[in-house]
């Protein structure tokens, strides 16, 4: 039997923490994404963009709550950051 890789809420929290983001344990995916986009700078924005790209291109299934949090929290915040910080 083959098992598909699944990116769930705990995976998201683990990846954010591994990147150095302060995310309280037990946070929902939405709360974790809110924490990650606070105080964005160039380095943090780059790391978040890379993490999202890696998640979306990995071939793993992304839990719907995680995908929704990324789509509603991370991506808009990253787009706004890029607009306000491009030369």
MMTF fields as JSON, N, C-alpha, C and O atoms, coordinates in Angstrom:
{
  "mmtfVersion": "1.0.0",
  "mmtfProducer": "UNKNOWN",
  "numBonds": 347,
  "numAtoms": 348,
  "numGroups": 87,
  "numChains": 1,
  "numModels": 1,
  "chainsPerModel": [1],
  "groupsPerChain": [87],
  "chainIdList": ["A"],
  "bondAtomList": [4, 2, 8, 6, 12, 10, 16, 14, 20, 18, 24, 22, 28, 26, 32, 30, 36, 34, 40, 38, 44, 42, 48, 46, 52, 50, 56, 54, 60, 58, 64, 62, 68, 66, 72, 70, 76, 74, 80, 78, 84, 82, 88, 86, 92, 90, 96, 94, 100, 98, 104, 102, 108, 106, 112, 110, 116, 114, 120, 118, 124, 122, 128, 126, 132, 130, 136, 134, 140, 138, 144, 142, 148, 146, 152, 150, 156, 154, 160, 158, 164, 162, 168, 166, 172, 170, 176, 174, 180, 178, 184, 182, 188, 186, 192, 190, 196, 194, 200, 198, 204, 202, 208, 206, 212, 210, 216, 214, 220, 218, 224, 222, 228, 226, 232, 230, 236, 234, 240, 238, 244, 242, 248, 246, 252, 250, 256, 254, 260, 258, 264, 262, 268, 266, 272, 270, 276, 274, 280, 278, 284, 282, 288, 286, 292, 290, 296, 294, 300, 298, 304, 302, 308, 306, 312, 310, 316, 314, 320, 318, 324, 322, 328, 326, 332, 330, 336, 334, 340, 338, 344, 342],
  "bondOrderList": [1, 1, 1, 1, 1, 1, 1, 1, 1, 1, 1, 1, 1, 1, 1, 1, 1, 1, 1, 1, 1, 1, 1, 1, 1, 1, 1, 1, 1, 1, 1, 1, 1, 1, 1, 1, 1, 1, 1, 1, 1, 1, 1, 1, 1, 1, 1, 1, 1, 1, 1, 1, 1, 1, 1, 1, 1, 1, 1, 1, 1, 1, 1, 1, 1, 1, 1, 1, 1, 1, 1, 1, 1, 1, 1, 1, 1, 1, 1, 1, 1, 1, 1, 1, 1, 1],
  "groupList": [{"groupName": "UNK", "atomNameList": ["N", "CA", "C", "O"], "elementList": ["N", "C", "C", "O"], "formalChargeList": [0, 0, 0, 0], "bondAtomList": [1, 0, 2, 1, 3, 2], "bondOrderList": [1, 1, 2], "singleLetterCode": "X", "chemCompType": "L-PEPTIDE LINKING"}],
  "groupTypeList": [0, 0, 0, 0, 0, 0, 0, 0, 0, 0, 0, 0, 0, 0, 0, 0, 0, 0, 0, 0, 0, 0, 0, 0, 0, 0, 0, 0, 0, 0, 0, 0, 0, 0, 0, 0, 0, 0, 0, 0, 0, 0, 0, 0, 0, 0, 0, 0, 0, 0, 0, 0, 0, 0, 0, 0, 0, 0, 0, 0, 0, 0, 0, 0, 0, 0, 0, 0, 0, 0, 0, 0, 0, 0, 0, 0, 0, 0, 0, 0, 0, 0, 0, 0, 0, 0, 0],
  "groupIdList": [1, 2, 3, 4, 5, 6, 7, 8, 9, 10, 11, 12, 13, 14, 15, 16, 17, 18, 19, 20, 21, 22, 23, 24, 25, 26, 27, 28, 29, 30, 31, 32, 33, 34, 35, 36, 37, 38, 39, 40, 41, 42, 43, 44, 45, 46, 47, 48, 49, 50, 51, 52, 53, 54, 55, 56, 57, 58, 59, 60, 61, 62, 63, 64, 65, 66, 67, 68, 69, 70, 71, 72, 73, 74, 75, 76, 77, 78, 79, 80, 81, 82, 83, 84, 85, 86, 87],
  "secStructList": [7, 7, 7, 7, 7, 3, 3, 7, 2, 2, 2, 2, 2, 2, 2, 2, 2, 2, 6, 6, 7, 7, 7, 7, 6, 6, 7, 7, 2, 2, 2, 2, 2, 2, 2, 2, 2, 6, 6, 7, 7, 2, 2, 2, 2, 2, 2, 2, 2, 2, 2, 2, 2, 2, 2, 2, 2, 1, 7, 7, 3, 3, 7, 2, 2, 2, 2, 2, 2, 0, 0, 0, 0, 0, 2, 2, 2, 2, 2, 2, 2, 2, 2, 2, 2, 7, 7],
  "xCoordList": [0.841, 0.0, 0.882, 1.882, 0.513, 1.293, 0.607, -0.609, 1.389, 0.868, 1.339, 2.516, 0.415, 0.77, 1.331, 0.894, 2.291, 2.797, 1.717, 1.036, 1.575, 0.572, 1.22, 1.886, 1.029, 1.516, 0.335, -0.641, 0.452, -0.632, -0.201, 0.881, -1.051, -0.812, 0.495, 1.238, 0.781, 2.011, 3.246, 4.269, 3.148, 4.261, 4.509, 5.653, 3.427, 3.551, 4.212, 5.143, 3.733, 4.319, 5.788, 6.619, 6.111, 7.496, 8.393, 9.519, 7.899, 8.699, 8.914, 10.01, 7.863, 8.005, 8.986, 9.824, 8.879, 9.798, 11.232, 12.17, 11.402, 12.741, 13.367, 14.59, 12.533, 13.035, 13.28, 13.764, 12.947, 13.208, 12.036, 12.195, 10.865, 9.686, 9.165, 9.167, 8.721, 8.162, 6.684, 5.838, 6.395, 5.024, 4.692, 5.356, 3.674, 3.315, 2.87, 2.156, 3.298, 2.858, 1.347, 0.766, 0.724, -0.726, -1.458, -2.689, -0.721, -1.356, -2.067, -1.653, -3.135, -3.766, -2.896, -1.988, -3.181, -2.44, -2.602, -1.64, -3.814, -4.065, -3.289, -2.688, -3.299, -2.561, -1.06, -0.371, -0.561, 0.862, 1.258, 2.309, 0.422, 0.713, 0.654, 1.458, -0.291, -0.371, 0.916, 1.444, 1.421, 2.674, 3.842, 4.704, 3.861, 4.988, 5.09, 6.19, 3.965, 4.02, 4.184, 4.284, 4.212, 4.445, 5.901, 6.806, 6.116, 7.476, 8.301, 9.491, 7.673, 8.416, 9.579, 9.47, 10.678, 11.815, 12.243, 11.643, 13.272, 13.68, 14.041, 13.665, 14.765, 15.202, 14.006, 13.878, 13.128, 11.959, 11.035, 10.514, 10.833, 9.972, 10.555, 9.823, 11.871, 12.526, 12.326, 11.983, 12.541, 12.407, 10.974, 10.753, 10.007, 8.605, 8.239, 7.561, 8.683, 8.399, 8.999, 8.36, 10.216, 10.879, 10.136, 9.944, 9.717, 8.991, 7.687, 7.373, 6.928, 5.657, 5.893, 5.181, 6.88, 7.184, 7.559, 7.09, 8.402, 8.802, 7.6, 7.482, 6.71, 5.523, 4.622, 4.143, 4.396, 3.477, 4.044, 3.28, 5.35, 5.946, 6.469, 7.031, 6.293, 6.846, 6.091, 6.624, 4.869, 4.065, 3.274, 2.463, 3.492, 2.749, 1.365, 1.169, 0.432, -0.9, -0.838, -0.203, -1.493, -1.52, -2.918, -3.914, -2.976, -4.252, -5.021, -4.425, -6.326, -7.094, -6.954, -6.859, -6.938, -6.803, -5.447, -5.336, -4.423, -3.076, -3.022, -2.497, -3.559, -3.577, -4.368, -3.948, -5.501, -6.321, -5.572, -5.63, -4.876, -4.12, -3.005, -2.769, -2.328, -1.263, -1.855, -1.332, -2.949, -3.571, -4.149, -4.124, -4.666, -5.327, -4.418, -4.7, -3.331, -2.458, -1.084, -0.684, -0.375, 1.015, 1.121, 1.842, 0.411, 0.586, 0.208, 0.964, -0.946, -1.251, -0.233, 0.129, 0.229, 1.222, 2.538, 3.186, 2.933, 4.171, 4.031, 4.966, 2.876, 2.656, 2.683, 3.282, 2.038, 2.034, 3.439, 3.842, 4.184, 5.559, 6.387, 7.143, 6.238, 7.024, 6.664, 7.545, 5.384, 4.957, 5.527, 5.972, 5.515, 5.956, 7.475, 8.002, 8.179, 9.626, 10.414, 11.627, 9.733, 10.49, 10.89, 10.195, 12.027, 12.593, 11.875, 12.241],
  "yCoordList": [-1.184, 0.0, 1.241, 1.298, 2.224, 3.451, 4.543, 4.718, 5.263, 6.369, 7.68, 7.845, 8.595, 9.912, 10.781, 10.696, 11.61, 12.586, 13.625, 14.055, 14.02, 15.004, 16.085, 15.794, 17.32, 18.447, 18.918, 19.463, 18.69, 19.081, 20.255, 20.816, 20.606, 21.763, 21.628, 22.601, 20.446, 20.245, 20.407, 20.932, 19.96, 20.146, 21.629, 22.083, 22.378, 23.816, 24.496, 25.285, 24.192, 24.778, 24.405, 25.247, 23.153, 22.697, 23.416, 23.787, 23.617, 24.301, 25.76, 26.295, 26.4, 27.802, 27.941, 28.844, 27.056, 27.092, 26.818, 27.441, 25.883, 25.567, 26.764, 26.899, 27.633, 28.847, 29.975, 31.044, 29.738, 30.731, 31.619, 32.592, 31.307, 32.097, 31.697, 30.517, 32.675, 32.437, 32.094, 32.973, 30.803, 30.324, 29.514, 28.515, 29.93, 29.18, 27.764, 27.54, 26.814, 25.435, 25.378, 26.097, 24.537, 24.412, 25.42, 25.439, 26.264, 27.246, 26.535, 25.464, 27.146, 26.655, 27.098, 27.914, 26.56, 26.961, 28.453, 29.134, 28.964, 30.385, 31.241, 32.247, 30.848, 31.591, 31.56, 32.566, 30.409, 30.279, 31.201, 31.841, 31.268, 32.139, 33.602, 34.412, 33.947, 35.323, 35.693, 36.789, 34.782, 35.03, 35.201, 36.057, 34.382, 34.391, 35.69, 36.1, 36.341, 37.541, 38.824, 39.908, 38.719, 39.913, 40.327, 39.502, 41.599, 42.11, 41.556, 41.285, 41.388, 40.872, 41.778, 43.004, 41.164, 41.874, 41.069, 40.04, 41.53, 40.848, 39.386, 38.53, 39.092, 37.717, 36.83, 35.731, 37.312, 36.523, 36.299, 35.199, 37.327, 37.2, 36.178, 35.36, 36.227, 35.263, 33.837, 32.94, 33.635, 32.297, 31.786, 30.615, 32.654, 32.241, 31.899, 30.901, 32.724, 32.43, 31.084, 30.292, 30.836, 29.571, 28.394, 27.364, 28.54, 27.471, 27.151, 25.985, 28.197, 27.985, 27.331, 26.399, 27.813, 27.224, 25.754, 24.908, 25.453, 24.055, 23.186, 22.057, 23.713, 22.949, 22.693, 21.576, 23.724, 23.61, 22.783, 22.226, 22.692, 21.926, 20.56, 19.832, 20.205, 18.947, 17.715, 16.606, 17.893, 16.742, 16.177, 15.269, 16.694, 16.249, 16.895, 17.98, 16.216, 16.796, 17.765, 17.488, 18.889, 19.892, 19.885, 20.044, 19.701, 19.685, 20.967, 22.043, 20.873, 22.063, 23.257, 24.39, 23.048, 24.166, 24.844, 26.06, 24.061, 24.613, 25.412, 26.525, 24.852, 25.561, 26.862, 27.892, 26.822, 28.017, 29.081, 30.262, 28.683, 29.649, 30.285, 31.489, 29.485, 30.015, 30.979, 32.073, 30.559, 31.388, 32.69, 33.717, 32.654, 33.844, 34.706, 35.888, 34.14, 34.893, 35.16, 36.31, 34.077, 34.228, 34.895, 35.881, 34.364, 34.876, 36.349, 37.108, 36.79, 38.222, 39.101, 40.171, 38.652, 39.437, 39.514, 40.561, 38.424, 38.437, 39.323, 40.034, 39.278, 40.128, 41.598, 42.421, 41.927, 43.315, 43.759, 44.882, 42.892, 43.225, 43.508, 44.478, 42.652, 42.834, 44.131, 44.819, 44.479, 45.725, 46.945, 47.896, 46.92, 48.09, 48.176, 49.217, 47.08, 47.082, 46.897, 46.692, 46.967, 46.887, 48.284, 49.271, 48.32, 49.614, 50.236, 51.327],
  "zCoordList": [0.0, 0.0, 0.0, 0.715, -0.794, -0.889, -0.073, -0.15, 0.697, 1.493, 0.885, 0.563, 0.733, 0.19, 1.3, 2.448, 0.958, 1.91, 2.14, 1.209, 3.393, 3.753, 4.592, 5.585, 4.199, 4.99, 5.825, 5.31, 7.138, 8.029, 8.901, 8.725, 9.825, 10.682, 11.464, 11.593, 11.981, 12.739, 11.849, 12.29, 10.613, 9.668, 9.419, 9.401, 9.227, 8.995, 10.194, 10.028, 11.396, 12.603, 12.722, 13.062, 12.445, 12.519, 11.527, 11.859, 10.31, 9.3, 9.671, 9.508, 10.168, 10.575, 11.741, 11.749, 12.709, 13.856, 13.408, 13.906, 12.466, 11.964, 11.262, 11.231, 10.7, 10.05, 11.048, 10.676, 12.308, 13.34, 13.685, 14.422, 13.17, 13.488, 14.857, 15.209, 15.624, 16.948, 16.798, 16.631, 16.861, 16.721, 17.967, 18.245, 18.723, 19.934, 19.599, 18.622, 20.417, 20.235, 20.376, 21.188, 19.598, 19.638, 18.785, 18.769, 18.071, 17.188, 16.048, 15.606, 15.587, 14.359, 13.18, 13.337, 12.026, 10.829, 10.584, 10.227, 10.773, 10.558, 11.562, 11.186, 12.819, 13.84, 13.561, 13.733, 13.132, 12.831, 11.68, 11.725, 10.659, 9.522, 9.938, 9.476, 10.808, 11.311, 12.036, 11.848, 12.863, 13.589, 12.624, 12.823, 11.582, 10.646, 9.861, 9.491, 9.601, 8.77, 9.585, 9.01, 10.882, 11.709, 11.581, 11.704, 11.335, 11.279, 10.137, 10.297, 8.986, 7.835, 7.469, 7.51, 7.117, 6.538, 5.319, 5.008, 4.633, 3.391, 3.61, 2.81, 4.684, 4.941, 5.267, 4.728, 6.152, 6.548, 5.35, 5.166, 4.543, 3.37, 2.391, 1.835, 2.183, 1.294, 1.804, 1.034, 3.089, 3.681, 3.574, 3.266, 3.827, 3.714, 2.281, 2.037, 1.317, -0.089, -0.491, -1.184, -0.054, -0.378, 0.25, -0.397, 1.506, 2.185, 1.45, 1.212, 1.093, 0.405, -0.954, -1.328, -1.686, -3.0, -2.848, -3.609, -1.867, -1.645, -1.288, -1.764, -0.451, -0.07, -1.278, -1.477, -2.072, -3.197, -4.342, -5.131, -4.449, -5.555, -5.127, -5.945, -3.862, -3.35, -3.818, -3.767, -4.27, -4.657, -3.491, -3.679, -2.297, -1.129, -1.131, -1.678, -0.519, -0.337, 0.832, 1.849, 0.679, 1.74, 2.343, 1.637, 3.646, 4.342, 4.006, 3.972, 3.758, 3.351, 4.298, 3.826, 5.594, 6.538, 6.39, 6.544, 6.094, 5.908, 4.615, 4.59, 3.551, 2.265, 2.385, 1.858, 3.068, 3.236, 4.037, 3.694, 5.089, 5.896, 5.067, 5.16, 4.267, 3.409, 2.384, 2.168, 1.758, 0.717, 1.272, 0.594, 2.493, 3.05, 3.913, 4.107, 4.435, 5.328, 4.698, 4.515, 4.373, 3.915, 2.552, 2.393, 1.575, 0.218, 0.083, -0.523, 0.631, 0.537, 1.27, 0.781, 2.442, 3.19, 2.426, 2.409, 1.801, 1.017, -0.222, -0.589, -0.855, -2.035, -1.637, -2.329, -0.529, -0.067, 0.318, 0.01, 0.984, 1.363, 0.124, 0.079, -0.887, -2.112, -2.807, -3.323, -2.832, -3.473, -2.749, -3.391, -1.438, -0.676, -0.519, -0.127, -0.824, -0.638, -1.929, -1.888, -3.083, -4.336, -4.777, -4.536, -5.426, -5.82, -6.962, -7.4]
}
